[in-house]
C-alpha cells in the first residue's frame, strides 16, 4: 500500500522548509562570523563558507555599492526567505 499523496507532499514541503531554514542560518552565521570571532576554516565549520559564499557573492555582484555595509548576506537571506515562503506555503 502506497502512502497518501497529500501526506507525501506535506512531508516534502516540511523537509524543503527545514533545509531552506538551515541554509538561511548558514548565511547568517557566515555574515556574523567575524563579529562572533568564529574560525570558519577549521573543522566542520568549513562547510558554511562553501555553502553560503556562492549566493552571497552573486548578491554582491547584483547589488550596487551602498557604502561600508555589506548587504550581500542580507539580500541572500531575504531571497531564500521569500523562496521558502513561496515554495512551502503554496
C-alpha positions, 0 to 999 in steps of 0.5 A: 500500500502506497502512502497518501499523496497529500501526506507525501507532499506535506512531508516534502514541503516540511523537509524543503522548509527545514533545509531552506531554514538551515541554509538561511542560518548558514548565511547568517552565521557566515555574515556574523562570523567575524563579529562572533570571532568564529574560525570558519576554516577549521573543522566542520565549520568549513562547510558554511563558507562553501555553502553560503559564499556562492549566493552571497557573492552573486548578491554582491555582484547584483547589488550596487555599492551602498557604502561600508555595509555589506548587504550581500548576506542580507539580500541572500537571506531575504531571497531564500526567505521569500523562496521558502515562503513561496515554495512551502506555503503554496 
